[in-house]
Amino acid sequence: MLMVVILWRLALPLMVAALAFSPASAQQRPAAPAAPAAPAATAAPAAPAAPAAPAPPDRTSAQYGDWVVTCFVPPGATQRNCEMIQTILDSNQQPVGIIGFGRANRDQPMRLIVQVATNVRVAQPAKLSLEADTALPFTLCNRQVCVAEIELRDEVMQRRFRTRPAEQPGQLSWRDAAGAELTFPVSVKGFGTAWDAMGREAG
């Protein structure tokens, strides 16, 4: 099965929980009346520390139609980062790839990334057909996946997804190592809600 790993994830999220403690106040018990054999008075037990403040979850996921929005805090960061992905299925409902949107941080542009199995002809870009064709050049292959991606510097792609009727999926295609074209549907169901949630939850 294809390993679906979005490459802009930095690592497993790292969350340091802040613990709130109240100072223990030791209260002395009055001394017993003087007596030759009376033991010395002992201090009362310290008040218990206040319970730790609950830490927010380090990773959350929510599904909107056919899209899943995942938010997490990268190691060393203080702000949450979010991405949205859809698993691409073949006619037998088996996963053949993923398509996703995300960015490493707020200062970087949004990226559209596609990951597929390694049996591809990397010299020919993948293609997303949604009103118009968009070429997605392959930029990386390892032993598990090949990655095609582009930067999104305007809202054209977002608008294409938002305005397309839910019953009319787009198409994602690429060529295998033998040169045969493989084409699979890309659902637009839930895209707008997922995109809005991705932006709202990040930060």
C-alpha positions in Angstrom: 0.0 0.0 0.0 1.2 3.5 -0.8 2.7 5.3 2.1 1.1 8.6 2.4 3.5 11.1 3.9 3.2 14.8 3.2 6.8 16.0 2.7 6.3 19.5 4.1 5.7 17.9 7.6 8.9 18.5 9.5 8.7 15.6 11.9 6.5 14.2 14.6 4.9 17.1 16.4 6.6 18.2 19.6 4.4 19.8 22.4 5.8 20.9 25.7 3.0 21.1 28.3 3.2 23.9 30.8 2.5 22.8 34.4 1.0 25.2 36.8 1.9 24.7 40.5 0.7 26.6 43.5 3.2 27.0 46.4 2.7 24.6 49.2 1.8 26.3 52.4 2.9 24.4 55.5 0.6 25.2 58.4 2.1 24.7 61.9 -0.1 23.0 64.5 0.0 24.8 67.9 2.5 23.3 70.3 1.2 20.9 72.9 1.3 22.0 76.5 4.6 21.5 78.1 5.1 18.1 79.6 8.2 16.1 80.4 7.5 13.3 78.0 5.4 15.1 75.4 6.8 14.7 71.9 7.5 17.8 69.8 4.6 19.0 67.6 4.9 18.1 63.9 4.0 20.2 60.9 0.8 19.6 59.0 1.1 18.0 55.5 1.7 20.5 52.7 -1.3 21.4 50.6 -1.5 19.4 47.4 -0.2 21.1 44.2 -2.8 22.5 41.8 -3.6 20.1 38.9 -1.6 20.7 35.7 -3.3 22.8 33.1 -4.5 20.7 30.2 -2.3 21.0 27.1 -3.9 21.3 23.6 -3.6 18.2 21.5 -0.4 18.1 19.4 -2.2 16.7 16.3 -5.8 17.0 15.3 -7.6 15.8 12.2 -11.0 16.5 10.8 -12.8 15.3 7.6 -14.7 17.6 5.3 -16.3 15.7 2.4 -13.4 13.9 0.7 -10.7 16.1 2.3 -8.9 15.6 5.6 -7.4 18.6 7.4 -4.6 17.8 9.8 -3.1 20.4 12.2 0.1 20.0 14.3 2.9 22.0 16.0 6.3 21.4 14.3 9.3 20.8 16.5 10.6 24.0 17.9 7.6 26.0 16.8 4.9 27.7 18.8 2.3 28.0 16.1 0.1 25.3 14.6 0.5 24.3 11.0 -2.3 22.7 8.9 -2.5 20.8 5.7 -5.4 19.2 3.7 -5.1 16.0 1.7 -7.2 13.6 -0.3 -6.4 10.0 -1.0 -6.6 9.2 -4.7 -8.4 5.9 -5.4 -8.5 3.6 -8.4 -11.6 2.0 -9.8 -11.3 -0.7 -7.1 -11.2 1.9 -4.3 -7.5 1.1 -3.7 -5.2 4.1 -2.9 -2.8 5.0 -5.7 -1.6 8.4 -4.4 -2.5 11.6 -2.6 -3.1 15.2 -3.4 -2.6 17.9 -0.8 -2.2 21.5 0.0 0.0 23.1 2.7 2.9 25.2 3.6 5.9 24.9 5.9 5.0 28.2 7.6 3.0 31.3 7.1 5.9 33.1 5.4 6.0 30.6 2.5 3.5 30.3 -0.3 0.9 27.5 -0.4 2.0 24.4 -2.3 0.0 21.8 -4.2 1.7 18.4 -3.8 1.0 15.1 -5.4 2.5 11.8 -4.2 2.3 8.6 -6.2 4.1 5.3 -6.3 7.6 5.1 -7.9 6.5 3.4 -11.1 6.3 6.7 -13.0 7.9 8.4 -15.9 9.4 11.4 -14.1 10.5 13.2 -17.3 6.8 13.9 -18.0 4.9 16.0 -15.4 1.8 14.8 -13.7 -1.3 16.7 -14.9 -4.3 18.1 -12.9 -7.3 18.8 -15.1 -9.8 21.2 -13.5 -11.3 23.6 -16.0 -7.8 23.8 -17.4 -4.7 21.6 -17.3 -2.0 22.3 -14.8 1.4 20.6 -15.2 2.9 19.3 -11.9 6.6 18.5 -12.4 8.1 15.6 -10.5 10.7 17.0 -8.1 11.7 14.0 -6.0 11.6 10.3 -5.9 12.7 7.9 -3.2 12.1 4.2 -2.6 8.5 4.7 -1.6 7.0 7.7 -3.5 7.5 10.2 -6.2 6.5 13.8 -5.6 5.2 16.4 -8.0 4.5 19.9 -6.8 4.0 23.5 -7.6 3.8 26.8 -5.7 0.4 28.5 -5.6 1.1 32.3 -5.8 -2.5 33.3 -6.5 -6.1 32.0 -5.9 -6.7 30.5 -9.3 -6.4 26.9 -8.2 -8.4 27.4 -5.1 -11.2 29.1 -7.1 -11.3 26.2 -9.6 -11.8 23.7 -6.8 -14.4 25.9 -5.1 -16.5 26.7 -8.1 -16.6 23.2 -9.7 -19.9 21.3 -9.1 -19.5 18.5 -6.6 -20.7 15.9 -9.1 -18.0 16.8 -11.5 -14.6 15.6 -10.2 -11.4 16.8 -11.7 -8.8 14.4 -13.0 -5.2 13.7 -12.0 -3.0 11.8 -14.5 0.6 10.7 -14.9 2.5 8.2 -17.0 3.9 5.0 -15.7 7.4 3.8 -16.4 6.2 2.1 -19.6 4.6 5.4 -20.9 1.0 4.4 -20.3 -1.2 7.3 -19.1 -3.0 6.7 -15.8 -6.0 8.9 -14.9 -7.9 9.1 -11.7 -10.7 11.3 -10.3 -10.0 14.1 -7.8 -13.1 15.0 -5.8 -14.0 18.6 -5.0 -16.5 17.6 -2.3 -15.8 19.5 0.9 -12.9 21.5 -0.6 -14.1 24.9 0.3 -15.0 24.0 3.9 -11.7 22.1 4.3 -9.7 25.1 2.9 -11.4 27.5 5.3 -10.8 25.2 8.2 -7.1 24.8 7.3 -6.6 28.6 7.4 -8.7 29.1 10.5 -7.0 26.4 12.6 -3.4 27.3 11.7 -1.7 29.8 13.9 
